[in-house]
Amino acid sequence: MGRMEVITRTERRRTYSEAEKAAVVAEASVPGVTVREVSRRLGIAESLIYNWRSAHRKAASIASEPLQFIPYGVVTDAAPAEPGMALMPAAPAPTPAKPSPPATPTDDLIRPHPGARPGGIDIDLPTGVRLSVDSYVNEKALARVLRALGHAS
């Protein structure tokens, strides 16, 4: 008879630490080993292993993206005519000191230079604040910014 697990709590879901997930993903990624074999041996649903593997790949691609700060404006101390924040144009961003590395297969995962703004949207708020976003904007972050400025619906 195989392994038997008795669940005594009302919660039926097992929880796995990040280390356990990483170990299972590493085991399922070994050449010649299938996710089905690992799934059966460990008693974990195949779909769960596929989800963990996908999440690890996504985390690795995000971690490889270069981070940079792009100054857009400066919040001034002077109070604007209406409640809210005043935004002054910032000096142009300095050019990078070193040239970009040669093209690699992961270049399609890296965001383009900020000058190339596909799907750019300018949002003019009644207080005179202008927000400029592109297709890479995080919706939750934009909602937080609009809430902070007092203009969320």
Secondary structure, DSSP 8 states (H G I E B T S, - for coil): --------SS-------HHHHHHHHHHHTSTT--HHHHHHHHT--HHHHHHHHHHHHHHHHHHTS-------EEE-SS--SSSS--EEE-------SS------GGGGGS---TT--TT-EEEE-TTS-EEEE-TT--HHHHHHHHHHHT---
